[in-house]
Amino acid sequence: MKTWIAAGMSVAIGLGFSQAAIAQQKTKLSVYTALENDQLGPFKQAIEAAVPEADIAWVRDSTGVITARFLAEKDNPRADMVMGLAASSLLMFETAGLLQEYKPKGAEQLKEVFRDPKDPYTWTGMDAYLGVVCFNTAEAAKIKMAAPASWNDLLNPALSGKVVMPHPASSGTGYLMVAGWLQGMGEEAGWKFMDGLHNNIAAYLHSGSAPCVQAAKGERVVGLALDMRGASEKSKGAPLDVIIPKEGTGWEMEATAIVKGTKNLDVAKKVADWGATKAASELYSKTYAIVGYPGVQNTPPNYPANAEKGMIKNDLSWMAANRDRILAEWSKRYESKAAPKN
């Protein structure tokens, strides 16, 4: 009996040492992200399963906050990687020389638009998201307004105080919409459109999904927001039309990159490699309808059928290079209706 107990204790101690050794071998990666909170757990689990030596430690906030924080730390970077942040933000980091040159294994299999088009290669796209109009048909009927077919339909005086959209300095969705109008309409016409839209805006919210949620609840007639949020709220039973106006809409993509100077480069490269796999795109597709790996598709119910065709010809480099200028001008014109920050 004593021999059996001793043998059992030896096995248990051995297993304990093995588990401790595995734990000690893990490399903690600080990953800056704008992923939604409910994505963080599944992403961490999937990454660590594919890269057992990685211990993912998220630093999560909205796109604008993470972008500002990363740039503020440029002289002393604290992140090892960036994942799930707007590609236009990563292009700003690339221009500033803050990203590690690295092309993940298998990246050439991704759709062309999801690959960094310039040398040095520093970032890889994950998924794309679009700006849409969440239009509450029940509330609109009260003011006898038909569903908008054009962006200019949102300038209808009947919508005064009945429109909300994301604040472009806080939300990547807000910025992609502003940049989309300026690119699609031309800058002069784009600012004129936003001047008119401002007359109908109740508030600029610090979230890419909140405007659609408010429209879904009937608090507003129109919420300009994320494509996937529109489909989700309609699927829950909200009286919404999820609309991409005939002129097309602005869009962005989430992307991944390694921070230049990280001390954990080898493990970071393995995580970046995972990010370009079909399995990763299958995970991305649980949240976004448009992903980087060809053939991976998980279109949700009530998602706008014309979504990919409605994506304007979008210059992400232009969005990055002009971001500060655009946001300064936007703030000068429209900051008066910004919602209070929590």
SEMARGU-119353 format. One line per 10 residues: number of its first residue (from 0); their letters; for each residue x, y, z of N, C-alpha, C, O. Coordinates in steps of 0.001 Angstrom, whole numbers, plus 500000, padded with zeros to 6 digits. Example, Ala and Ser with C-alpha at 12.3 -4.5 7.8 and 13.67 -1.06 7.14 Angstrom:
BEGIN
0) as) 513190,494310,507800,512300,495500,507800,513200,496700,507800,514236,496681,508465; 512850,497750,507080,513670,498940,507140,512900,500030,507870,513409,501138,508039
END
This chain:
BEGIN
0) mktwiaagms) 500825,498807,500000,500000,500000,500000,500865,501251,500000,500623,502186,499236; 501895,501261,500879,502771,502426,500956,503466,502646,499620,503653,503779,499177; 503852,501520,498978,504525,501640,497682,503587,502244,496649,503988,503089,495849; 502311,501793,496675,501312,502313,495726,501092,503802,495953,501045,504589,495008; 500957,504181,497245,500758,505590,497592,501952,506413,497152,501805,507497,496587; 503160,505875,497426,504379,506601,497050,504452,506790,495542,504822,507853,495045; 504082,505711,494815,504103,505806,493347,503095,506836,492858,503372,507615,491945; 501918,506826,493485,500883,507789,493103,501321,509209,493371,501073,510118,492579; 501996,509387,494536,502470,510730,494867,503533,511177,493878,503588,512346,493495; 504377,510236,493468,505434,510570,492506,504829,511026,491180,505276,511997,490569
10) vaiglgfsqa) 503771,510278,490745,503106,510658,489491,502475,512037,489623,502596,512880,488734; 501792,512253,490759,501129,513540,490976,502137,514671,491004,501925,515726,490406; 503253,514435,491719,504290,515464,491785,504864,515724,490405,505127,516863,490020; 505054,514608,489655,505579,514753,488292,504655,515568,487406,505091,516432,486645; 503339,515264,487528,502368,516016,486733,502354,517477,487139,502246,518374,486303; 502469,517698,488467,502503,519076,488962,503689,519839,488401,503560,520989,487981; 504856,519185,488396,506040,519833,487847,505866,520095,486355,506280,521135,485842; 505231,519114,485651,505019,519288,484208,504123,520479,483936,504397,521293,483054; 503038,520570,484715,502128,521695,484524,502803,523012,484869,502595,524023,484199; 503609,522991,485916,504335,524200,486298,505327,524602,485209,505504,525782,484906
20) aiaqqktkls) 505977,523571,484624,506945,523855,483562,506256,524468,482354,506773,525399,481736; 505044,523919,482012,504291,524467,480889,503909,525912,481171,504019,526779,480304; 503451,526163,482414,503063,527521,482784,504246,528476,482675,504112,529606,482206; 505430,527987,483126,506620,528842,483068,507056,529110,481638,507668,530139,481354; 506740,528180,480730,507142,528346,479344,506247,529320,478583,506619,529781,477503; 505096,529635,479116,504190,530559,478443,504770,531972,478409,505398,532426,479366; 504550,532645,477304,505026,534011,477133,503829,534949,477140,502923,534826,476316; 503837,535879,478070,502728,536834,478167,502855,537870,477060,503867,538562,476961; 501823,537973,476227,501791,538964,475161,500752,540028,475502,499575,539722,475693; 501195,541265,475574,500278,542378,475767,499734,542777,474395,500483,543226,473528
30) vytalendql) 498413,542608,474207,497800,542835,472897,496779,543969,473011,495772,543849,473709; 497058,545069,472314,496122,546190,472278,495022,545875,471262,495300,545391,470164; 493767,546155,471641,492654,545748,470791,491447,546658,470957,491263,547301,471990; 490627,546694,469904,489316,547336,469983,488211,546305,469741,487068,546667,469464; 488559,545018,469846,487545,543964,469760,486459,544210,470809,486720,544805,471855; 485254,543752,470525,484190,543877,471510,484493,542964,472706,485175,541948,472574; 483977,543349,473856,484285,542588,475077,483902,541118,474968,484605,540251,475486; 482778,540835,474289,482348,539435,474218,483192,538611,473251,483036,537391,473191; 484082,539249,472492,484988,538523,471609,486290,538124,472306,486975,537202,471863; 486626,538805,473377,487947,538634,473982,488198,537213,474474,489269,536654,474240
40) gpfkqaieaa) 487218,536629,475155,487382,535266,475663,487577,534241,474552,488554,533494,474580; 486669,534186,473569,486840,533225,472477,488137,533423,471684,488758,532443,471273; 488551,534660,471465,489789,534901,470742,490995,534411,471547,491895,533770,471005; 491001,534713,472821,492109,534268,473682,492200,532748,473681,493287,532182,473557; 491054,532094,473818,491020,530630,473846,491541,530045,472535,492327,529098,472552; 491114,530596,471406,491521,530072,470101,493009,530295,469849,493699,529409,469345; 493492,531470,470198,494916,531775,469978,495793,530877,470828,496769,530312,470335; 495455,530742,472094,496287,529951,473000,496225,528464,472680,497172,527731,472963; 495117,528011,472093,495046,526619,471647,495972,526397,470454,496617,525353,470353; 496038,527364,469560,496888,527244,468373,498353,527529,468670,499251,526972,468038
50) vpeadiawvr) 498577,528409,469647,499947,528792,470027,500069,528582,471539,499913,529532,472306; 500346,527344,471976,500297,527015,473403,501246,527839,474270,501002,528017,475463; 502321,528337,473676,503270,529107,474482,502835,530547,474700,503511,531294,475408; 501709,530952,474100,501232,532329,474230,500238,532473,475374,499360,531630,475557; 500383,533535,476130,499432,533915,477172,498950,535320,476807,499653,536303,477041; 497742,535408,476230,497235,536671,475701,496684,537539,476832,495802,537122,477583; 497221,538746,476933,496737,539721,477918,496193,540924,477143,496955,541727,476605; 494870,541033,477096,494253,542103,476327,494349,543453,477019,494244,543539,478243; 494545,544494,476247,494345,545877,476693,493294,546425,475736,493600,546724,474581; 492059,546559,476209,490930,546826,475319,490295,548191,475565,490078,548590,476709
60) dstgvitarf) 489998,548904,474472,489223,550141,474531,488694,550414,473134,488897,549610,472225; 488023,551534,472958,487505,551891,471638,488661,552214,470693,489789,552435,471133; 488372,552240,469411,489402,552475,468397,490170,553768,468645,491401,553777,468625; 489441,554862,468880,490095,556149,469072,490996,556178,470286,492092,556737,470249; 490525,555568,471370,491308,555569,472615,492567,554718,472465,493649,555135,472879; 492434,553530,471877,493595,552657,471696,494610,553302,470751,495816,553229,470986; 494118,553932,469682,495006,554594,468730,495787,555709,469417,497003,555811,469252; 495095,556541,470183,495753,557645,470882,496750,557127,471915,497841,557678,472064; 496372,556070,472624,497273,555515,473650,498536,554960,473018,499641,555201,473505; 498369,554213,471929,499526,553608,471268,500490,554683,470775,501703,554557,470942
70) laekdnprad) 499956,555731,470174,500810,556806,469660,501483,557570,470802,502622,558017,470669; 500777,557715,471920,501362,558408,473074,502528,557619,473663,503414,558197,474293; 502529,556294,473460,503583,555430,473997,504688,555149,472979,505513,554259,473186; 504707,555903,471886,505618,555568,470784,507085,555534,471190,507862,554777,470609; 507476,556326,472162,508877,556334,472588,509192,555207,473563,510356,554902,473823; 508146,554595,474095,508323,553479,475025,507135,552517,474892,506292,552436,475785; 507076,551790,473772,505917,550922,473504,505709,549882,474598,506660,549261,475072; 504457,549703,474987,504117,548744,476036,503393,547520,475496,503199,546538,476212; 502996,547582,474233,502288,546456,473622,503263,545586,472844,504277,546065,472337; 502939,544299,472760,503681,543377,471900,503029,543270,470524,503704,543113,469507
80) mvmglaassl) 501698,543359,470519,500935,543227,469282,499732,544158,469327,499316,544637,470382; 499193,544392,468133,497891,545045,467994,497021,544086,467191,497443,543586,466149; 495811,543830,467673,494903,542905,466970,493480,543429,467094,493047,543828,468175; 492750,543425,465965,491374,543884,466025,491270,545383,466151,490378,545894,466827; 492186,546103,465497,492144,547565,465457,492019,547988,464002,492448,547261,463105; 491438,549152,463760,491224,549635,462400,492537,549678,461621,493563,550125,462135; 492491,549205,460370,493687,549219,459522,494204,550628,459310,495413,550824,459181; 493316,551618,459272,493780,553000,459101,494620,553445,460292,495544,554244,460134; 494310,552937,461480,495157,553232,462645,496523,552564,462497,497556,553167,462785; 496512,551301,462039,497779,550599,461859,498631,551265,460781,499858,551246,460870
90) lmfetagllq) 498007,551846,459781,498766,552575,458762,499425,553814,459353,500517,554196,458931; 498773,554445,460324,499407,555561,461027,500630,555064,461792,501677,555711,461792; 500489,553915,462441,501605,553344,463196,502737,552954,462248,503913,553143,462559; 502366,552404,461078,503357,552007,460087,504157,553217,459623,505383,553160,459535; 503461,554312,459326,504120,555539,458870,505082,556070,459930,506136,556619,459608; 504709,555899,461189,505550,556371,462289,506688,555404,462615,507481,555664,463521; 506773,554290,461882,507851,553326,462110,507700,552516,463374,508692,552092,463965; 506454,552293,463799,506213,551620,465079,505871,550134,464944,505679,549449,465948; 505792,549636,463707,505398,548245,463496,506549,547416,462950,507379,547896,462179; 506573,546162,463368,507593,545210,462939,507297,544707,461530,506158,544351,461224
100) eykpkgaeql) 508295,544675,460689,508106,544090,459365,507937,542582,459519,508819,541895,460034; 506790,542079,459066,506549,540638,459104,505313,540301,458286,504248,540886,458480; 505466,539352,457370,504341,538853,456586,504007,537454,457083,504813,536537,456923; 502842,537273,457678,502503,535966,458246,502500,534857,457190,502214,535082,456014; 502828,533665,457656,502769,532506,456766,501337,532331,456257,500381,532372,457031; 501209,532137,454956,499892,531922,454368,499138,533192,454047,498015,533126,453547; 499725,534357,454322,499012,535616,454075,498659,535800,452605,497668,536454,452279; 499471,535223,451715,499208,535380,450282,497893,534724,449856,497395,534988,448762; 497330,533869,450716,496055,533223,450386,494853,534127,450677,493746,533854,450214; 495067,535188,451431,493968,536083,451782,493560,536944,450586,494345,537146,449659
110) kevfrdpkdp) 492320,537452,450615,491880,538388,449593,492849,539568,449544,493360,540005,450575; 493094,540070,448355,494131,541089,448160,493938,542311,449052,494909,542851,449582; 492689,542750,449220,492431,543957,449985,492799,543789,451459,492958,544779,452174; 492936,542544,451917,493261,542277,453322,494770,542164,453564,495195,541833,454671; 495569,542433,452549,497026,542347,452691,497659,543731,452551,497250,544527,451705; 498648,544008,453376,499398,545260,453266,499972,545354,451849,500750,544492,451442; 499593,546393,451095,500013,546447,449690,501416,547002,449467,501935,546949,448352; 502033,547535,450527,503322,548204,450356,504411,547535,451179,504137,546905,452201; 505652,547679,450722,506810,547260,451515,507257,548428,452386,507200,549575,451941; 507698,548170,453612,507740,546865,454262,506341,546402,454703,505503,547205,455114
120) ytwtgmdayl) 506118,545095,454606,504840,544508,454995,504756,544474,456517,505606,543873,457176; 503713,545131,457085,503631,545194,458547,502271,544782,459123,502190,544442,460304; 501210,544805,458325,499885,544506,458889,499102,543575,457973,499335,543517,456766; 498166,542847,458578,497324,541909,457837,495880,542083,458279,495589,542092,459475; 494961,542222,457303,493552,542404,457610,492895,541146,458138,493326,540031,457844; 491860,541334,458910,491111,540239,459516,489686,540168,458948,489263,539142,458415; 488968,541275,459075,487571,541333,458669,487223,542781,458326,487919,543711,458733; 486145,542957,457579,485721,544293,457179,484364,544623,457784,483519,543746,457967; 484170,545905,458092,482885,546348,458629,482469,547636,457928,483308,548438,457516; 481169,547816,457804,480588,548877,456994,479692,549773,457832,479193,549376,458885
130) gvvcfntaea) 479502,550979,457346,478521,551870,457940,477159,551661,457284,477072,551580,456059; 476105,551573,458076,474749,551395,457546,473795,552356,458241,474125,552973,459254; 472612,552461,457670,471520,553222,458269,470574,552243,458936,469982,551394,458270; 470428,552356,460246,469415,551592,460982,468175,552487,461069,468170,553498,461772; 467138,552098,460350,465960,552955,460172,464754,552305,460832,464305,551236,460419; 464231,552969,461874,463092,552419,462612,461803,552741,461862,461345,553883,461854; 461231,551729,461238,460061,551940,460396,458823,552346,461202,457984,553106,460719; 458715,551839,462422,457559,552186,463264,457580,553654,463651,456560,554339,463574; 458755,554139,464072,458877,555550,464447,458765,556445,463217,458209,557541,463290; 459291,555976,462091,459233,556769,460859,457793,556956,460395,457446,558006,459855
140) akikmaapas) 456954,555940,460604,455554,556038,460194,454842,557173,460922,453916,557781,460385; 455278,557451,462140,454646,558518,462931,454901,559895,462322,454107,560817,462505; 456016,560029,461595,456325,561313,460962,456152,561219,459442,456572,562099,458691; 455520,560121,459020,455205,559903,457600,456455,560009,456715,456459,560698,455695; 457502,559315,457131,458747,559348,456366,459041,557972,455776,458969,556959,456472; 459371,557948,454496,459740,556706,453829,461190,556363,454123,461976,557225,454515; 461538,555094,453931,462924,554656,454160,463868,555406,453225,463555,555578,452047; 465011,555854,453726,465954,556605,452890,466620,555689,451856,467007,554564,452171; 466748,556179,450636,467472,555454,449593,468836,556085,449340,469749,555432,448835; 468962,557359,449697,470186,558132,449468,470631,558761,450780,469818,558981,451678
150) wndllnpals) 471913,559048,450888,472393,559762,452071,471663,561085,452230,471359,561490,453352; 471378,561764,451126,470726,563069,451202,469329,563001,451787,468808,564010,452263; 468713,561824,451758,467390,561671,452374,467445,561892,453883,466430,562191,454512; 468637,561743,454456,468785,561951,455907,468791,563430,456283,468816,563773,457465; 468767,564302,455281,468745,565746,455543,467317,566270,455672,467112,567463,455893; 466339,565393,455537,464933,565761,455653,464669,566449,457001,464985,565874,458043; 464100,567659,457008,463838,568364,458279,462957,567572,459242,462977,567827,460446; 462187,566617,458731,461349,565794,459615,462188,564973,460587,461682,564499,461604; 463488,564803,460270,464380,564019,461130,465129,564875,462153,466043,564381,462812; 464763,566126,462293,465454,566995,463246,465434,566402,464654,464367,566142,465210
160) gkvvmphpas) 466623,566191,465228,466734,565620,466569,466442,564146,466655,466315,563602,467752; 466332,563478,465503,465942,562062,465493,467017,561149,464912,466742,559993,464589; 468246,561665,464775,469360,560903,464201,470520,560867,465183,470855,561878,465800; 471128,559699,465322,472363,559591,466115,473407,558847,465285,473072,558011,464447; 474672,559166,465532,475765,558480,464846,476967,558425,465778,476995,559144,466776; 477954,557598,465483,479133,557517,466356,480042,558732,466189,480183,559283,465097; 480642,559126,467285,481635,560208,467291,482897,559682,466606,483443,558669,467042; 483369,560332,465560,484488,559764,464786,485832,559748,465487,486725,558999,465091; 485991,560563,466526,487252,560515,467266,487272,559362,468262,488343,558892,468645; 486105,558908,468679,486012,557812,469646,485805,556467,468971,486286,555439,469447
170) sgtgylmvag) 485094,556486,467872,484640,555247,467238,485209,555096,465832,485154,556020,465020; 485754,553921,465564,486212,553626,464211,485073,553644,463215,485268,554014,462057; 483878,553248,463653,482712,553282,462779,482374,554718,462400,482065,555006,461243; 482432,555609,463370,482166,557016,463084,483162,557577,462087,482784,558303,461168; 484435,557244,462265,485446,557783,461358,485316,557202,459956,485498,557926,458977; 485007,555924,459833,484887,555338,458494,483717,555975,457740,483771,556118,456518; 482658,556360,458467,481528,556989,457796,481898,558393,457306,481589,558766,456175; 482558,559161,458165,482995,560505,457778,483961,560425,456598,483813,561158,455620; 484947,559534,456690,485921,559381,455611,485251,558885,454332,485651,559259,453230; 484237,558046,454484,483506,557550,453324,482761,558664,452607,482764,558717,451377
180) wlqgmgeeag) 482124,559552,453357,481422,560677,452737,482404,561610,452021,482132,562067,450911; 483531,561887,452651,484506,562797,452045,485121,562208,450782,485377,562927,449817; 485357,560891,450792,485914,560252,449599,484856,560062,448512,485112,560319,447336; 483668,559610,448917,482631,559295,447943,481997,560524,447316,481667,560519,446130; 481825,561583,448109,481166,562798,447620,482153,563864,447156,481791,564787,446426; 483423,563720,447595,484372,564805,447425,484339,565661,448681,483299,565756,449332; 485450,566281,449031,485533,566947,450336,484542,568097,450485,483882,568206,451519; 484426,568944,449486,483520,570093,449618,482082,569635,449806,481382,570111,450700; 481647,568711,448962,480275,568208,449069,480089,567378,450345,479013,567380,450941; 481153,566665,450758,481064,565852,451966,480853,566693,453213,480027,566351,454060
190) wkfmdglhnn) 481594,567793,453333,481417,568668,454491,480048,569352,454439,479410,569546,455473; 479600,569717,453236,478276,570332,453107,477197,569355,453543,476241,569738,454217; 477351,568079,453154,476397,567064,453594,476393,566952,455105,475327,566912,455720; 477580,566900,455718,477650,566755,457177,477114,567979,457901,476583,567861,459005; 477248,569172,457285,476636,570365,457876,475119,570192,457950,474494,570510,458961; 474540,569682,456860,473097,569455,456855,472676,568355,457813,471667,568473,458508; 473462,567279,457845,473155,566169,458750,473209,566617,460204,472405,566181,461028; 474163,567491,460511,474330,567979,461885,473046,568628,462402,472746,568553,463594; 472297,569258,461514,471037,569886,461923,470052,568865,462460,469204,569196,463288; 470156,567619,461992,469220,566573,462421,469769,565691,463528,469035,564879,464092
200) iaaylhsgsa) 471048,565839,463848,471689,564980,464850,471223,565340,466258,471210,566508,466644; 470843,564314,467013,470530,564511,468430,471809,564458,469260,471988,565248,470187; 472710,563511,468917,473977,563382,469651,474929,562495,468870,474514,561600,468134; 476217,562765,469048,477274,561901,468528,477727,561005,469679,478283,561487,470665; 477488,559713,469548,477711,558759,470635,479107,558152,470550,479687,558059,469468; 479637,557743,471688,481001,557220,471742,481026,555700,471604,481661,554999,472391; 480328,555215,470594,480237,553775,470348,479778,553556,468919,478961,554313,468394; 480314,552507,468288,479917,552204,466930,478596,551470,466815,477990,551447,465744; 478141,550870,467904,476895,550087,467881,475736,550789,468570,474578,550515,468254; 476024,551693,469510,474964,552337,470291,473915,553063,469443,472736,553013,469793
210) pcvqaakger) 474284,553735,468348,473251,554412,467563,472174,553462,467029,470990,553802,467020; 472585,552282,466588,471606,551316,466090,470756,550769,467225,469567,550509,467045; 471355,550596,468379,470603,550121,469543,469523,551128,469915,468393,550749,470223; 469873,552416,469887,468875,553446,470196,467754,553452,469164,466582,553597,469512; 468121,553294,467887,467092,553232,466849,466211,552004,467032,464995,552076,466852; 466813,550892,467386,466059,549659,467590,465041,549801,468715,463953,549229,468652; 465395,550557,469729,464497,550754,470877,463432,551803,470610,462525,551993,471421; 463539,552487,469472,462572,553538,469163,462916,554872,469789,462113,555804,469759; 464108,554966,470356,464531,556234,470945,464886,557247,469860,464790,558454,470081; 465297,556759,468686,465596,557597,467523,464977,556939,466300,464661,555749,466314
220) vvglaldmrg) 464809,557715,465258,464324,557146,463999,465496,556530,463232,465356,555468,462624; 466643,557195,463261,467808,556754,462497,469016,556622,463406,469319,557516,464196; 469695,555502,463283,470989,555317,463934,471999,554900,462880,471815,553873,462226; 473050,555665,462703,474116,555301,461764,475113,554455,462536,475645,554895,463555; 475370,553242,462058,476107,552304,462898,476725,551186,462077,476758,551235,460847; 477214,550179,462788,477840,549016,462178,476830,548124,461451,475690,547972,461889; 477266,547542,460339,476426,546622,459583,475938,545447,460427,474751,545120,460413; 476851,544816,461159,476484,543626,461915,475522,543948,463062,474657,543138,463394; 475672,545116,463660,474757,545501,464731,473350,545695,464172,472365,545333,464815; 473262,546265,462981,471949,546431,462371,471259,545105,462146,470085,544945,462479
230) asekskgapl) 471990,544143,461577,471412,542818,461341,471013,542155,462650,469965,541516,462734; 471848,542306,463671,471576,541688,464971,470309,542256,465610,469464,541506,466099; 470183,543589,465603,469013,544209,466239,467730,543853,465492,466693,543629,466116; 467794,543799,464157,466601,543416,463393,466227,541968,463683,465046,541637,463778; 467229,541106,463823,466965,539694,464099,466347,539481,465479,465686,538471,465722; 466566,540434,466374,465959,540358,467699,464500,540810,467685,463797,540722,468691; 464060,541300,466516,462659,541698,466400,462421,543184,466307,461268,543612,466248; 463470,543990,466292,463296,545434,466197,462733,545800,464817,463083,545167,463820; 461872,546806,464754,461267,547209,463470,462241,548056,462644,462021,549250,462437; 463307,547426,462182,464370,548143,461491,464478,547730,460036,464283,546566,459688
240) dviipkegtg) 464789,548697,459197,465366,548445,457886,466855,548735,458022,467244,549767,458568; 467692,547816,457522,469145,548014,457555,469569,548373,456131,469522,547536,455230; 469979,549613,455940,470086,550183,454600,471509,550634,454279,472178,551266,455096; 471952,550294,453069,473158,550877,452493,472698,551801,451364,472214,551320,450339; 472841,553104,451531,472357,554032,450508,472970,553764,449130,474039,553167,449009; 472268,554218,448109,472625,553887,446728,474002,554381,446321,474607,553820,445408; 474518,555426,446981,475846,555939,446624,476968,555045,447135,478124,555207,446743; 476629,554110,448001,477637,553267,448640,478003,553803,450006,477562,554883,450399; 478814,553045,450728,479126,553412,452108,480592,553204,452428,481274,552389,451806; 481068,553962,453417,482435,553809,453891,482612,552506,454643,481649,551945,455166
250) wemeataivk) 483817,552036,454693,484109,550775,455381,485538,550816,455917,486345,551670,455551; 485803,549887,456769,487134,549725,457375,487372,548243,457554,486485,547424,457311; 488552,547911,457973,488809,546530,458343,489600,546487,459645,490374,547395,459949; 489396,545435,460392,490237,545167,461552,491496,544467,461068,491454,543706,460100; 492597,544716,461725,493860,544150,461274,494750,543813,462462,494487,544198,463601; 495812,543077,462150,496775,542598,463143,498177,543045,462753,498515,543093,461571; 498984,543370,463746,500387,543723,463494,501205,543450,464749,500671,543354,465854; 502511,543329,464550,503453,543148,465652,504139,544487,465917,504499,545209,464988; 504311,544798,467177,504925,546068,467557,506443,545974,467435,507060,545028,467925; 507025,546950,466786,508474,546972,466614,509166,547083,467972,508802,547916,468802
260) gtknldvakk) 510159,546238,468180,510912,546277,469427,510401,545333,470496,510975,545267,471583; 509315,544588,470209,508830,543644,471222,509920,542632,471580,510691,542192,470728; 509958,542285,472844,510924,541282,473310,510387,539861,473108,511080,538878,473372; 509161,539775,472644,508511,538470,472483,508190,538205,471008,507107,537730,470667; 509156,538524,470147,508926,538501,468701,508570,537111,468190,507660,536975,467373; 509262,536084,468650,509017,534738,468121,507584,534285,468359,506938,533753,467456; 507092,534494,469565,505721,534088,469880,504726,534990,469155,503693,534523,468676; 505038,536277,469077,504159,537209,468364,504010,536806,466900,502920,536914,466338; 505090,536344,466279,505020,535896,464885,504083,534702,464744,503334,534609,463772; 504122,533800,465700,503250,532620,465641,501774,533030,465762,500905,532452,465108
270) vadwgatkaa) 501506,534030,466604,500135,534520,466729,499702,535205,465437,498563,535042,464997; 500605,535967,464831,500305,536613,463551,500045,535570,462464,499165,535751,461622; 500812,534483,462485,500590,533395,461525,499182,532821,461691,498473,532596,460710; 498789,532588,462943,497438,532075,463195,496395,533037,462637,495382,532602,462090; 496631,534332,462770,495662,535334,462328,495352,535282,460851,494308,535772,460422; 496250,534690,460054,496048,534610,458601,495478,533267,458156,495352,533022,456956; 495133,532399,459093,494650,531065,458736,493146,531058,458453,492423,531993,458796; 492708,529984,457825,491279,529790,457587,490532,529683,458915,489428,530210,459058; 491143,528996,459887,490500,528837,461199,490259,530192,461858,489224,530408,462487; 491218,531099,461710,491044,532429,462283,489896,533157,461596,489063,533775,462258
280) selysktyai) 489853,533085,460255,488754,533750,459533,487401,533161,459919,486401,533876,459964; 487370,531861,460196,486117,531242,460631,485672,531812,461979,484477,531943,462242; 486643,532150,462826,486299,532797,464093,485850,534235,463847,484861,534686,464424; 486580,534956,462988,486185,536334,462674,484763,536373,462117,484003,537301,462395; 484409,535348,461323,483113,535357,460636,481941,535154,461590,480786,535312,461192; 482221,534808,462830,481149,534712,463810,480660,536100,464211,479570,536260,464761; 481490,537094,463923,481151,538473,464287,480989,539373,463078,480212,540326,463114; 481718,539079,462002,481675,539910,460795,481357,539056,459577,481828,537925,459458; 480547,539613,458668,480131,538856,457487,481224,538805,456422,481261,537873,455620; 482108,539793,456408,483135,539885,455372,484502,539675,456015,484931,540489,456833
290) vgypgvqntp) 485197,538582,455649,486486,538243,456266,487538,538012,455183,487233,537959,453992; 488785,537876,455636,489908,537847,454714,490098,536575,453921,490563,536626,452782; 489746,535418,454498,490036,534150,453827,488945,533830,452811,487770,533773,453176; 489302,533622,451547,488299,533346,450510,487455,532118,450842,487969,531104,451315; 486171,532224,450591,485276,531085,450784,484705,530959,452171,483764,530192,452378; 485253,531699,453147,484700,531669,454501,483560,532678,454559,483769,533877,454371; 482376,532191,454818,481205,533064,454806,480211,532597,455844,479899,531410,455938; 479720,533535,456618,478737,533217,457644,477760,534390,457722,477628,535047,458755; 477080,534632,456600,476198,535797,456520,475030,535641,457481,474286,534666,457382; 474848,536583,458415,473768,536444,459400,472416,536806,458807,472348,537456,457764
300) pnypanaekg) 471354,536395,459455,470016,536798,459018,469895,538325,459019,470468,539000,459875; 469159,538851,458068,468852,540281,457971,470057,541165,457659,470016,542383,457833; 471137,540520,457191,472293,541299,456768,472006,541867,455377,471474,541143,454536; 472337,543137,455099,472011,543723,453793,472647,542959,452641,473854,542720,452624; 471817,542584,451685,472262,541716,450594,473290,542381,449691,474098,541699,449060; 473264,543709,449625,474158,544427,448713,475424,544937,449405,476066,545865,448912; 475785,544341,450535,476851,544900,451367,478189,545030,450639,478738,546129,450558; 478720,543930,450112,480043,544021,449486,480009,544919,448252,480967,545647,447994; 478932,544876,447496,478816,545744,446327,478692,547209,446739,479036,548106,445970; 478201,547446,447950,478018,548822,448424,479255,549446,449040,479215,550603,449459
310) mikndlswma) 480351,548709,449106,481594,549246,449669,482242,550190,448654,482577,549774,447545; 482418,551444,449027,483022,552411,448116,484492,552060,447862,485083,551262,448590; 485062,552656,446838,486494,552513,446610,487198,553297,447703,487217,554528,447690; 487767,552582,448634,488239,553174,449892,489760,553186,449940,490397,552148,449755; 490335,554336,450184,491783,554483,450287,492156,554536,451764,492086,555591,452394; 492555,553388,452312,492884,553325,453738,494088,554190,454074,494155,554767,455159; 495042,554284,453150,496215,555133,453387,495797,556595,453507,496314,557330,454348; 494865,557005,452667,494340,558374,452751,493637,558595,454084,493800,559647,454704; 492859,557617,454528,492176,557722,455809,493178,557918,456939,492952,558713,457852; 494293,557183,456871,495310,557286,457918,496027,558622,457861,496205,559282,458885
320) anrdrilaew) 496444,559025,456653,497241,560244,456498,496454,561501,456843,497034,562497,457276; 495141,561462,456655,494317,562659,456848,493491,562632,458122,492687,563534,458359; 493678,561620,458936,492826,561454,460117,492861,562657,461044,491808,563165,461429; 494047,563123,461408,494143,564244,462347,493482,565498,461773,492760,566205,462476; 493733,565762,460505,493153,566945,459857,491630,566860,459819,490936,567831,460120; 491123,565688,459445,489673,565512,459334,489003,565632,460704,487972,566291,460841; 489589,564998,461706,488984,565039,463038,489018,566443,463627,488087,566843,464326; 490086,567197,463353,490155,568578,463843,489057,569429,463216,488401,570212,463902; 488862,569270,461912,487815,570028,461227,486434,569583,461690,485545,570409,461899; 486258,568269,461851,484977,567749,462309,484645,568308,463688,483522,568750,463931
330) skryeskaap) 485626,568286,464590,485398,568758,465957,485038,570242,465972,484165,570664,466730; 485701,571022,465147,485435,572465,465082,483989,572724,464671,483358,573666,465151; 483470,571883,463779,482125,572084,463260,481021,571484,464141,479947,572071,464277; 481286,570309,464739,480169,569519,465261,480298,569072,466720,479385,568433,467244; 481393,569388,467374,481628,568867,468726,480536,569272,469715,480377,568630,470752; 479795,570311,469412,478781,570818,470344,477712,569779,470672,477060,569870,471712; 477528,568794,469796,476510,567773,470044,477111,566430,470476,476421,565411,470457; 478377,566424,470860,478990,565191,471341,478336,564776,472652,478133,565597,473547; 478010,563491,472753,477441,562975,474003,478501,563003,475105,479688,562865,474811; 478103,563176,476357,479088,563118,477451,479754,561756,477480,479113,560736,477224
340) kn) 481044,561742,477793,481743,560466,477922,481471,559883,479291,481400,560602,480288; 481318,558546,479325,481060,557871,480611,482283,557946,481502,482262,557437,482623
END
